Amino acid sequence: MPVADLQRGGEMNGRGEAQAFLELRAALGPSGYLDGDDIPPRNHADASVLPPQGPLAVLRPASTDEVSAALAIASRHHLAVTVQGGLTGLCGGATPAPGSLALSLERLTGIEEIDGRAMTLTARAGTPLETMQRAAEAEGFLFPVDFGARGTATAGGIVSTNAGGNRVLRYGMTRASVIGLEAVLADGTVIGSLNKMLKNNAGPDLKQMFVGSEGLFGVVTRVVFALQPLPRWTGLALIAVRDFEAATDILASARADLGPTLSAFEVMWPDYWSMVTANVPGRRDPFDGGHGLYLLVEGHGRDATRDGAAFEAFLEGIYEAGLVEDAMLAQSLSDMEAFWAIRDASAEIEPVLGDHESFDVGLPPGEVGRFVDACRATLARELPASRAVFFGHAADGNIHVMASVPEPGPHGHHAVESVVYGVTRSFSGSVSAEHGIGALKRGWLAHSRSPAEIALMRHLKATLDPQGLLNPGKVI
């Protein structure tokens, strides 16, 4: 059994720590407590670039009561806790802080209920996103949150990070789909509000404190999600245009002509497009010749005849307006998968870029084009050896930047970050649009939040977690 000499707001001697481990093992059982060589390597890190960090032990509670018991014991013995879900985060939020326990929610799984009349799904925190999507679809509903890590990302994680994805334009961030939740505070207190009511103004909406807070204030254990009607028709077009101005005109037309059926509007700049189609197997360029920008426009509807006709009329309209250089309308599911595969290939060009930094920034939608131009120009001027590609969810202002690091080591990474986050700040943007802050972006938070806002975050943290035991070193 590991014994560490750690500073946790007070010195913890080996005997006291060993006693805590005995209590945790007794509370969680042999399947719920792992230490030493029994700790799996996966619990050492999330999907970020942070180096692995072994936790003191891994706690694997299978119920809210066990989460409560584990946190109460950790609090009583002044042991820090890093919360882990599907370990798909890109900002180091689930990589264990040095000298902390890892609280994995991998056993807290299962869909408790799908209420067809209320159109809600209630799930435990460790339930994978794809499991919830499939269960909702089997009952004739759409689970509206969707992104590439759907197979491993979990309910608690997507709530704690307020995850986004490709269809935020239509359905909003995860926050928009959370009706109720249950969470456990650092001292083990359970805050239960598994509400199904859309209207509930009986005092402040406490669940909002936990949505997007990355485990700072408590551990989400169960969630009530709002479902949507399952689309009966999907239209998808891949469109090549001359520049971002044409793209903004097309977006305006899509909003006017398609209304609420518009579900996604993705933009890929030529640097991203050419790197993917030239280097990733199976991602061929379907167009002849190069173009200034590439769009994916998607619609979800309930009436295939009416909504399909409206989608085709929209495409005819932007053609007649001279906004389109070339376009393809998906005719089958395989076409849709091929179109989306180009947009979703960012992880597959990482070997081409080599050592790089990935950014997830938010801009006022009207500034997206100018931001990309300014960011590219600043990188070229200050770090001419760096290669960068740009793509993202332009309609909601979320742009992803992948920029190679021209100089090895921390200095090179910091130089790239300074450029991209500096340009982001100059546009009054956000250093994190959908991935969170975690440990990696903690030092850049002040680029997007005022001193007063950060002070309030710290005040809330001190009130709900006075020992600072939950996710130490993350966000603030």
DAZIMO-V32406 format. One record per backbone hydrogen bond with DSSP energy under -0.5 kcal/mol. NH is the residue of the N-H (numbers start at 1). CO is the residue of the C=O. If there is no record, write none. Layout:
NH&CO + NH&CO
This chain:
6&4 + 8&6 + 8&10 + 12&6 + 13&11 + 17&13 + 18&14 + 19&15 + 20&16 + 21&17 + 22&18 + 23&19 + 24&20 + 25&21 + 26&22 + 27&23 + 28&24 + 29&25 + 32&29 + 33&29 + 34&58 + 36&56 + 38&35 + 39&36 + 43&40 + 44&41 + 45&42 + 47&89 + 53&44 + 56&100 + 58&34 + 59&57 + 59&102 + 60&32 + 67&63 + 68&64 + 69&65 + 70&66 + 71&67 + 72&68 + 73&69 + 74&70 + 75&71 + 76&72 + 77&73 + 78&75 + 79&74 + 80&78 + 81&469 + 82&101 + 83&81 + 84&103 + 95&92 + 100&97 + 101&80 + 102&57 + 103&82 + 103&101 + 104&59 + 104&102 + 105&84 + 108&105 + 109&107 + 112&110 + 112&122 + 113&122 + 115&120 + 116&114 + 119&115 + 120&115 + 121&225 + 122&113 + 123&121 + 123&223 + 124&110 + 125&221 + 126&108 + 127&124 + 129&153 + 130&150 + 132&128 + 133&129 + 134&130 + 135&131 + 136&132 + 137&133 + 138&134 + 139&135 + 139&136 + 140&137 + 141&136 + 142&228 + 144&142 + 146&164 + 150&147 + 152&149 + 153&149 + 155&127 + 156&125 + 157&125 + 158&154 + 159&155 + 160&156 + 161&157 + 162&159 + 163&158 + 166&146 + 167&146 + 168&165 + 170&167 + 170&263 + 171&167 + 172&168 + 174&163 + 176&173 + 177&174 + 178&174 + 178&175 + 179&177 + 179&224 + 180&224 + 181&193 + 182&222 + 183&191 + 184&219 + 185&189 + 186&464 + 188&185 + 191&183 + 191&189 + 192&190 + 193&181 + 193&191 + 195&193 + 200&198 + 203&201 + 206&204 + 208&205 + 209&206 + 210&207 + 211&207 + 212&159 + 212&210 + 213&210 + 214&160 + 216&213 + 219&184 + 220&218 + 221&182 + 222&182 + 223&123 + 224&180 + 225&121 + 225&223 + 226&177 + 227&119 + 228&142 + 230&140 + 232&301 + 233&301 + 235&299 + 237&297 + 238&328 + 239&237 + 239&295 + 240&326 + 241&293 + 247&243 + 248&244 + 249&245 + 250&246 + 251&247 + 252&248 + 253&249 + 254&250 + 255&251 + 256&252 + 257&253 + 258&254 + 259&254 + 259&255 + 261&258 + 262&259 + 263&261 + 263&298 + 264&298 + 266&296 + 267&392 + 268&294 + 269&390 + 270&292 + 272&269 + 273&269 + 274&270 + 275&271 + 276&272 + 277&273 + 278&274 + 279&275 + 279&276 + 280&276 + 281&279 + 283&280 + 284&282 + 286&284 + 289&287 + 292&241 + 293&241 + 294&268 + 295&239 + 296&266 + 297&237 + 298&264 + 299&235 + 300&261 + 301&233 + 304&302 + 307&303 + 308&303 + 308&304 + 309&305 + 310&306 + 311&307 + 312&308 + 313&309 + 314&310 + 315&311 + 316&312 + 317&313 + 318&314 + 319&315 + 320&316 + 321&317 + 322&319 + 323&318 + 324&318 + 325&240 + 326&240 + 328&238 + 330&236 + 330&328 + 336&332 + 337&333 + 338&334 + 339&335 + 340&336 + 341&337 + 342&338 + 342&339 + 343&339 + 344&340 + 345&342 + 348&345 + 349&345 + 349&346 + 350&347 + 353&349 + 354&350 + 357&403 + 359&401 + 360&431 + 361&399 + 362&430 + 363&397 + 367&364 + 368&365 + 371&367 + 372&368 + 373&369 + 374&370 + 375&371 + 376&372 + 377&373 + 378&374 + 379&375 + 380&376 + 381&377 + 382&378 + 383&379 + 386&383 + 389&402 + 391&400 + 392&267 + 393&398 + 394&392 + 395&265 + 396&393 + 397&394 + 398&393 + 399&361 + 399&397 + 400&391 + 401&359 + 402&389 + 403&357 + 403&401 + 404&387 + 405&355 + 406&404 + 412&409 + 413&409 + 414&410 + 415&411 + 416&412 + 417&413 + 418&414 + 419&415 + 420&416 + 421&417 + 422&418 + 423&419 + 424&420 + 425&421 + 426&422 + 427&423 + 427&424 + 428&425 + 429&424 + 430&362 + 433&360 + 439&91 + 440&91 + 441&437 + 442&439 + 444&441 + 445&441 + 445&442 + 447&444 + 448&445 + 449&445 + 454&450 + 455&451 + 456&452 + 457&453 + 458&454 + 459&455 + 460&456 + 461&457 + 462&458 + 463&459 + 464&460 + 465&461 + 468&465 + 471&81 + 471&469 + 472&469 + 474&471 + 475&438 + 476&474
